[in-house]
Structure formats: C-alpha cells, structure tokens
C-alpha cells in the first residue's frame, strides 16, 4: 500500500517530476513578471482614476462602494479638461487589461509548481509567502474575469460589479505590491545572471525535463503574439470608422449601429431602459428644474428651444472601454438652467433624474465645476438633428470628461443645490 501511495504521489501535481516542461525557469518567470509589474501598476492607477471620475464622494447616488472608508483617501473632484480625459483613461484601462491576459496566464503557468509544493509551509516566512501567493493568484483571476465579463455586458457574478471589482482590486494590488517588493530584485538578478549563463536553477525548474519543442524565446513570442492579437481585435472600439471594424472581440466593435447623424454607438436603448414613448412626446414631456428657496420651473421642448442654445463637440466614453469620437451636441447650458432657479452667480451641484426604469444610474449627481463648464449641456440635438430615442430624446446631459453613465439620457428633473 505504501508503495502504491508513493507511486500515485509521483504522478500527482505535488511531485516535482510531474512538471516536466523545460520552459519553466527563472528566466521566463522573471521576464513575464517584469512585464506584469509595469502593466498591472498602470491598470491599477487607471482603475482608481476611473472610479474617481464618478465623483463617488459627491452624493450617495454616485457612490457604489459606500463602505470604502480609507480606500477612498485619494478621491478628488473630477475635472472637465481635457474633455477626452475619461475616454483616454478607460480606453487604456480596458484595452491594456485584455492585452495582458496571455501574459498573466503564461505567468501563472510558469509558477504553477510552486502552488503544489509540499510541505505547505516550511516556516512562518514560507507560510506567509504561500498565503500572499494564493491571494495574488486568486485576486488576479478574480479581477481579470470580472473585468472581462463586465466589458462583454454579460456579467454573471451576484451583486454589483462596482464594489466587487473595487474591493477586489485593493486586495489583489496589496498582494501584488508585497510580491513585487520581495521578488523584483530577484527577477532582475536572474535576468542579469542568465545573460551570462544558460544554466537555470530554482523551484520551478523540472528535475526531469522533457525534450523541448520550442525555446523560451519562442514561448515569449507566442505569448506576445497572443497579446498583440487581443490588442488589435479590441482597441478599435475606442475609435470610429474603419478602426472600429477591427474590434472583433469588443461588444461595440464592428459596424456602427445605424446611419446618419444619430448612427453612433449607444449603451442602453430606450426599450431596455423602459422608456414609454407616451412620456416623451411633445405634449406630455416637461423638464422640472428646481433650485433655491423652492423655486421650480417646468419647461417643454419648445420652451427649451427658445432659450439661448449652444454647441459642444464631445465624445461619449463608457466604463466598458468603448467610446465615440467627438459628436456635435446642441442644447441649453446647464449653468443657464441654474440661473432660472435662482443661481445667478456660481452654479451649484445638480442632481439629474431620468425617466428610465431599468439599469443603473437612473439618478446621478454632477459637481459644480461640471455644471459651470460652458460645454456642459442639456442636449436637445446631435450632429444637426433631434436626439433619437436611443440617444436620450427628448433631452440628455452631455458633460466633458465624464463617464457615459453620468451623461444621463431621458432627463426628467434637475435639482440644483447642495447635495
């Protein structure tokens, strides 16, 4: 029985001889680790900036992680310049995350033997290293999987994406920093030493390697080719025209959803949001604008069109990573609407409420600096024509540098004042 047990163990992942690939070793692991060090750091920073863009400390309606505590220490008032700021930040965040998937999988493959090392802990320090490694691997898989599912609009996990991804990012990045501090000097030494000698030693090196079918550099070219392929089939969703057609793996890739002035990308359709056409007709729809000392005005589209109208060239950029080029919006400045309800000087924050019945951000808050920007509009038309139902008819918000969900469609009410 003991002999059978030893034979079974020799065939299991817990036996060093189980892992026979000659590619595993300090050189491959170190190269992949250095790439991930820069890539994941940039992912984390752009993710934090994306979260700040929602202005979660402005109002509860914007805050999807109300128990974040000290994790929100860095939050700041999101600016309106440059107007493409969120488009760039989230485009980099999503495209880079997808591009790094082959690198992450290759890195996990290269260190897989360490996850099965016996005994589980040889010392307290070794036990802490194993725990940090499990948090690192688990956190990486969780963040990348939830991110990809959210991008594909096919989110399967229970609960909201925002708190899961936010808290998961902090757990993962903490483990990542600890691991990087411990391993980066060793990785650099490995790369320097292995330039002078081809002989590799380490826990991940197989004691009984199989015959190689590809070199380590060939494996890196394979991983890099996979990343390049994902980049080329995803990045185009940040552009219009021919480039968007190359984004074969992105939900908003391919051809534009329509033609004409309103034929650019959307996220939620009017049907999905539960918009009743009877509510948005010329006779039925009225915009309620509330402000100082209970002052309230009600405006139909015809009355809004008689107010001073202005134009702004602004993109739509969404958390899923897709964006449009600048579209020409025309409507009433938000700061002019604030004047109608008693804010003649500096306009305050505003709470925007939509007619939509389904989907997140039916209500959203904008900061005073966003309201005051002359490019911030209650838009009534785009590219020379009235808004289509899917683009927010009869009126929608458009604000420079703001995430798409804060550019509320089917606006029903604006409440100016402290939130």
Buried (B, 14 or more C-beta within 10 A) or exposed (E): EEEEEEEEEEEEEEBBEBBEBBBBBBBBBBBBBBBBBEBBBBBBBBBBBBBBBBBBBBBEBBBBBEEBEEBBEEBEEBBBEEBBBBBBBBBBBBBBBBBBBBBBBBBBBBBBBBEBBEEEBEEEEEEEBBEBBEBBBBBBBBBBBBBBBBBEEEBEEEEEBBBBBBBBBBBBBBBBBBBBEEBBEBBEEBBEBBEEEEEBEBBBBBEEBEEEEEEBEEBBEEBBEBBEEBBBBBBBBBBBEEEBBBBEBBBBBBEBEBEEBBBBBBBBEBEBBBBEEEEBEEEEBBBBBBBEEEEEBEBBBEEBBEBEBBBBEBBBBBBBBBBBBBBBBBBBBBBBBBBBBBBEEEBBBBBBBBBBEEEBBBBBBBBBBBBBBEBBBBBBBBBEEBBBBBBBBBBBBBBBBBBBBBBBBBBBBBBBBEB
